[in-house]
Amino acid sequence: MANLTLTTFDWVPELPRGFVRDLRVRWALEEAALPYRVASVPFGDRSAAHLAHQPFGQVPWLTDGDISIFESGAILLHLGERNAELMPTDPRGRSEATKWVFAALNSVEMASLPWSILKFTGNASDTPAWKFLDDFLKLRLKHMEPVLADREWLAGSFSVADILMSDVLRLIDRFDGLTEHPACRGYVTRATARPAFVKARADQMAYFAAADAAR
Ligand SMILES: N[C@@H](CCC(=O)N[C@@H](CS)C(=O)NCC(=O)O)C(=O)O
């Protein structure tokens, strides 16, 4: 792969550190032992150049030569297409991994993200809206539980699907949302014990710590 550059923010507050989505990309790049450089855009402003790469003014995005890709799921699929460490190479295995990539983002994260936002903004209170969201997420977790009790990794061997699913579940766990789902929790423990995750997380933490020092 040509000249990979991962772009993230130049600084973020303490709360999201260790969870900024550039970590998903760092993790995949580390798993595949691909060399890359990290670039940054201001946390404060959204320039036209930023929006040209990421139309929602978010991070991350990855450039691979003259190809620029936003959306962490799309980036991971792009990397997975070219690296056997990230996706099975047989058609059945690839479709397994692909479907779990979409399940992580479109079935679990679509419930977990609003749930987490209400949690960290202190709005997880006794309201019908919160109860609805909490029940909705618990239903998704209830269905993930037997899947994850039954296998080590989603598509047979470790793949980008596991990076996404475990990262989604990891955020729920941060807010104690996996206490009734031991298989989901065990899966997060298993995934985050991988050396590539440990390095990716440490690198992200160091990157934002260096930004503190430079402010
Ligand atoms: N669906 C996007 C979400 C990206 C996202 O939420 N990025 C956060 C950082 S983890 C961000 O840029 N937040 C600032 C904002 O939304 O303006 C992806 O998975 O890449």
The ligand as a Gaussian input file, in Angstrom:
#p B3LYP/6-31G(d) Opt

LIG

0 1
 N      -19.085000       7.554000      11.538000
 C      -17.817000       8.242000      11.710000
 C      -17.882000       8.978000      13.015000
 C      -16.653000       9.805000      13.231000
 C      -16.712000      10.521000      14.562000
 O      -17.723000      10.486000      15.287000
 N      -15.609000      11.182000      14.883000
 C      -15.541000      11.970000      16.094000
 C      -14.250000      11.656000      16.829000
 S      -14.293000       9.988000      17.416000
 C      -15.515000      13.426000      15.689000
 O      -14.875000      13.797000      14.728000
 N      -16.228000      14.253000      16.472000
 C      -16.298000      15.672000      16.234000
 C      -17.548000      16.057000      15.502000
 O      -18.465000      15.231000      15.346000
 O      -17.619000      17.216000      15.094000
 C      -16.669000       7.232000      11.676000
 O      -16.858000       6.120000      12.165000
 O      -15.587000       7.568000      11.159000

